[in-house]
Amino acid sequence: MNPATSSVSAISLRSGESLPIEFHKVRVVQRVNLAPVERRLAAIREAGFNTFLLPTRDVFLDMLTDSGTNAMSDTQVAAMSVADDAYAGSASFERLLEAARELFGKERLLPAHQGRAAEHVICQAFVKPGSVVPMNYHFTTTRAHIELAGGEIRELLRPGSVEPRSTEPFKGNIDVLALERVLDENKGRVPFVRMEASTNLIGGQPFSLANLRAASVAARSRGVPLVLDASLLGENVWFMKRREAACSGMTIPQIFREASALADIVYFSARKISSSRGGAIMTSDDKLYYAMRDLIPLFEGFLTYGGMSTKEIESMAVGLRESCDEAVIGQSPAFIEHLATRLDAAGVPVVLPPGALGCHVDARAFLPQLGPADYPAGALVAAFFIASGVRGMERGMISSSRDAEGKEIPADMELMRLALPRRVYTLSQIRFVEDRLEWLHENRELVGGLRFVEEPPVLRFFTGRLEAVGDWPERLAAKYRRDFGGGL
Ligand SMILES: *Cc1c(COP(=O)(O)O)cnc(C)c1O
């Protein structure tokens, strides 16, 4: 990085207000379309009130996910044109290895086609029937792979971590005393402890470096390795630097290295960190490395590509290096903070403090007239699409599954997630999101529930179809038309 490069993600206005600002310029664009509210209503109906089933031609701002939807830098795109296509021994892989070693300080790298593939390999290598895997909180694919291998998870967040509104800066922290207890009660059954950076499903909430260190000591002193899910580590590092006194004097590369050194295995989805595609597992421990190595050619591809194209590998190498730039890793969380803070000031219930990957809206508080059976988060996501053409994601009861008797299991939180893919949306687009969400909040009594008309038994949130209970979508669209006249 050029020493003159700005390494912040916000500037101060004369009023003293801090404004998140784009330390990049847009040179390749994709046209997007905002359809009239009548079309948005028809589109969400055609999609069975499930935003996963919307075609992007009906979507204005796609805030479904930050996975594989981030903007690449010019240097990443340039690197893709010098990719060395070889089945074995590719120079692209060597460049990735070098960049990943620099960032994480770990010697060995196993490539995988994405984050969940890394989880598959780790779980097949270490998890057995009867295994117990303690962690701060699960991620959907992690839990599935641990259970597929016959293990079970223990989530050990500290009390209050799933409270939507909080002033706790590190809601992703693990309860270290509970971790020690689980380790001692399950001697010989814990293959590893897992810590997830910027804990995805509770609103992108970080853990502190001190907490990671304590978890690492608890695990290692008992001979148990620590596995770090680093998919959202860039943002977690940015939060550490801003929110943890002990990190404020450290550089971004120092915090990365320190966090990584506390783990025995680091894995990540490069669809998130590095704004590229693919994934990888890193370790400096030969015993752990050899326990996983031979699964890569079996499930992913040869050891120097792991199911990725060499173009992806090249863009990942550059993207990992760029993760040391505060303006790169801070862009998405700084915009999220701006949006969440303004929504909060307007009385819209959002998850606080603001986290990584998206702005999370508390659907239970937004729609108090709905009960759990009405799927409040699903209803809010559908209503917000009608009100804005913005595609969010349901992260509540629809995203989990029923118990063995077919009964619904209430989710810890009912959230609408509005993801902010890295460097994709501008501040005026974010202000539009804010405005339409505030409009919806003013009109929240119009919103009713949803019910399933087609419910797949597994991962129903991806492909299930629902319908509105009553004609609330029509009444909401009509109110929008009255309030905005002929406008979009
Ligand atoms: C996205 C994600 C994964 C899975 O990665 P994919 O590349 O989507 O398979 C794992 N862990 C976390 C924390 C994630 O955010």
The ligand as a MOL file (V3000), in Angstrom:
LIG
                    3D

  0  0  0     0  0            999 V3000
M  V30 BEGIN CTAB
M  V30 COUNTS 15 15 0 0 0
M  V30 BEGIN ATOM
M  V30 1 C -20.4570 -17.7490 4.3880 0
M  V30 2 C -19.8730 -18.3510 5.5910 0
M  V30 3 C -19.4550 -19.6910 5.5960 0
M  V30 4 C -19.6430 -20.6050 4.4000 0
M  V30 5 O -18.9470 -20.1440 3.2980 0
M  V30 6 P -19.4300 -20.4400 1.7790 0
M  V30 7 O -18.3250 -19.9210 0.9460 0
M  V30 8 O -20.7300 -19.7240 1.5880 0
M  V30 9 O -19.5950 -21.9130 1.6610 0
M  V30 10 C -18.9080 -20.1690 6.7640 0
M  V30 11 N -18.7730 -19.4010 7.8600 0
M  V30 12 C -19.1720 -18.1200 7.8910 0
M  V30 13 C -19.0010 -17.3070 9.1280 0
M  V30 14 C -19.7460 -17.5370 6.7570 0
M  V30 15 O -20.1500 -16.2570 6.8050 0
M  V30 END ATOM
M  V30 BEGIN BOND
M  V30 1 1 1 2
M  V30 2 1 2 3
M  V30 3 2 2 14
M  V30 4 1 3 4
M  V30 5 2 3 10
M  V30 6 1 4 5
M  V30 7 1 5 6
M  V30 8 2 6 7
M  V30 9 1 6 8
M  V30 10 1 6 9
M  V30 11 1 10 11
M  V30 12 2 11 12
M  V30 13 1 12 13
M  V30 14 1 12 14
M  V30 15 1 14 15
M  V30 END BOND
M  V30 END CTAB
M  END
